[in-house]
Amino acid sequence: MTTVSFTIIILSISVTSLFSPANSLGSGSTIAVISDTKTVCGIVAGEQNQLIQCYSQGQTISVLPNVSFESISGGDSVFCGLRSGGYSLQCWNTSNSSSSFPQRRVYYNDTFLLSNVSVGDSQICALSRDTGFVKCWRVKDDYMGNSSIGILQFESISSGLGFTCGLLANTSRVRCWGSNSIASSIESQFEDFQMLSIVAGGSHVCGINTTGFVICKGSNSSGQLASPKVPPFEFGSFALGVNHSCAIRESNGSVVCWGGSGSEFSSNVTDGISFEVIVAGLDFTCGLITANLSVICWGPGWNNGEGSNLVPLPAILPGPCVQSSSCKCGIYTNSQVLCSSSSYFICKPCNYIEILSPPAPPPSPSASHDDSGDKLSKGLLAFGIVGSIGIVAGICTIVYCVWTGVCCGNKRIHNTVQPTISAINGNTTAPTSNSSPPSRSSTIRRQGSRIMRRQRSGTSSKHADRAEEFFFKELAAATNNFSLENKIGAGSFGIVYKGKLLDGREVAIKRGETQLKTRKFQEKESAFDSELAFLSRLHHKHLVRLVGFCQEMDERLLVYEYMKNGALYDHLHDKNNVEKCSSFINSWKMRIKISLDAARGIEYLHSYAVPPIIHRDIKSSNILLDANWTARVSDFGLSLMGPESDQDFRPTKAAGTVGYIDPEYYGLNVLTAKSDVYGLGVVMLELLTGKRAIFKNGDGGSPISVVDYAVPAIMEGELNRILDARVGLPEMGEADAVELMAYTALHCVNLEGRERPSMTDIVSSLERALSLCDNSHGSISSATISIVSE
């Protein structure tokens, strides 16, 4: 008995999704009901595309006939469809009676795929297909409640009225969250149970536990928890409304309902009928009939205006069409006909007995003889191999220990110094560590010297072949002795001046502050070496080019090509500059192009520089505009060599600028390329809203970040409310482009780095957005967009 119970619990962790569909008010299926408007939708069978067709208020409505969907889910007045493959989630509002439903794309991501879409009364939630992490849309900031919900892995989720519950993948326990206080009560009532499946209703949840019995928890105001006494594993899938519950019998496919007033949810129209799928509205239930794949609805709330329980829809798919034919529990008969393709199949849902009683493995041909001697020999051989490896490893460790002196306390380990603090108001500082100050500088110089071999006669070998070395007096003359009139900005380690060299070239000269004490000089030296080492080997049209350097006594100067149109920050936030440059900056196409230019520069750092480079200080003041209004990334004083893989996190003390710094990096001291993605996301939000990264919300208001200001509006589909009024509302062709840029920025500023897209995917999305500006017929829903989170 103990062995059997243990086996069931272990298997339950990973089999939930294989059972018959379990549908609540709004869990994903091939049919869905929208309660307020008595709308019934289904994914049509036998069509070239798995299109959605709905019946609402006496008329049949087709939804995106050229697009295939794998599942749909309905709420109070909204339903959503997950496109085949799980890369796009689109939703429609059914409250307006017309021949079509208003459409909105909620999610698009062709790598970070979704599954198990679940719509409650208003909330929309889904799982990441690969990780099991939950995402929710159309919710307030506090909907997720416990912040840990977003990092838990779920096997399945189901939504009710103002709450969502999920089944944890690793423990088979129930977790609930949402704005409805019933969520915490339901979770606590399920505390003692491990579950194989759960579904949510208005304010209650039902499911099957690991021993096969029905467990219902939550409100029991109408007897919706009083499930009939049946043998274990008798019920397969469930459908729950506000005050009723229904389930399909595994034995014959018939439906059993309980709850409500009297027998109002039991109907003689379902007698003798076998169902494939059932779904529930607030006060009615619909099912897909096995015999002919038609839809029938019943219950006190059902009234389709024609006095019939049958819904006038064509045959509906009993499950999603998939390309793989390796279905664990068989394939539906004629599934290729239903999918209208010889390469697509519909997998039969597994019942609990099939999953929990897997067939015994075939006996080994040699199982009949006594193999205990073989096992012993193999065990001794394995032990000998492992022991030999251990001895060799031990000898190597001793040799290394003696050679390095580590064992005796004489370490030869190189200790680097990192900048350790965020800058405020754009002035980045880099405090020192207790480690030896020159160490990081020396490291960077050695890295740079391998790349920079062609030198000016008589110079050190640590500087660049492509970077000229200037005398200090040359640069002083070029800047009128560093006069205030020539000052044009500040960088990571000093003041930037406009200069004109003797040969007529206009340049920008960054001069380290000279009056600093020892520690500050070391920081300046570190930033100087960092920029020199990086920029001397980086050559890209969207990175500011290094012309040369000067190093005399305590003077440290870097010479860059001059960016005639200055910093993006000034164009967005300096009132005089905005007025002066309105014809260029105040257009949506130009702002999208600037985002794309910057993204391409950062992509080069992440994907093409060897080793990759993490900028660490992406912000609008470090994005400069040349004479042709091409955006270029500048200021590499805080940059670091990145890991070879995005998965290889690099711990370091946080550095950056308030408002732009990655919260995960700042809080956990974990740096990845996704930290630059966050900064670019903030810059894109600046471009969309015209607001600073940190600004005061109204006269005398408290400071607010542009992320907190813009993200809720984007998520609620109210983008126009936050757009920069100086640019005006986007025109038809621009509207889709601006929306795409906004959704891209939304993904970039996700709190978790792994949820953010890569720079390559951001570039792809912004390229598409820019092309939409010139295409008045562009559509985000049909575009090939890539917003990827890794």
Secondary structure, 3 states (H helix, E strand, C coil): CHHHHHHHHHHHCCCHHHECCCECCCECECEEEECCCCEEEEEECCCCCCCEEEEECCEEEEECCCCCEEEEEECCCEEEEEECCCCEEEEEECCCCCCCCCEEEEEECCCCCEEEEEECCCCEEEEECCCCCEEEECCCCCCCCCHHHHHCCEEEEEECCCEEEEEECCCCCEEEEECCCHHHHHHHHCCCCCEEEEEECCCEEEEEECCCCEEEEECCCCCCCCCCCCCCCCEEEEEECCCEEEEEECCCCCEEEEECCCCCCCCHHHCCCCEEEEEECCCCEEEEECCCCCEEEECCCCCCCCCCCEECCCCECCCCEECCCCCCCCECCCHHHHCCCCCCEEECCECHHHHHCCCCCCCCCCCCCCCHHHHHHHHHHHHHHHHHHHHHHHHHHHHHHHHHCCCCCCCCCCCCCCCCCEEECCECCCCCCCCCCHHHHHHHHHHHHHHCCCCCCCCCCCCCCCCEECCHHHHHHHCCCCCHHHEEEECCCEEEEEEECCCCCEEEEEEECCCCCHHHHHHHHHHHHHHHHHHCCCCCCCECCEEEEEEECCEEEEEEECCCCCEHHHHHHCHHHHHHCHHHHCCHHHHHHHHHHHHHHHHHHHHHCCCCEECCCCCHHHEEECCCCCEEECCCCCCEECCCCCCCCEECCCCEECCCCCHHHHHHCEECCHHHHHHHHHHHHHHHHCCCCEEECCCCCCEEEHHHHHHHHHHCCCHHHCCCCCCCCCCHHHHHHHHHHHHHHHHHCCCCHHHCCCHHHHHHHHHHHHHHHCCCCCCHHHCCCCCCCC
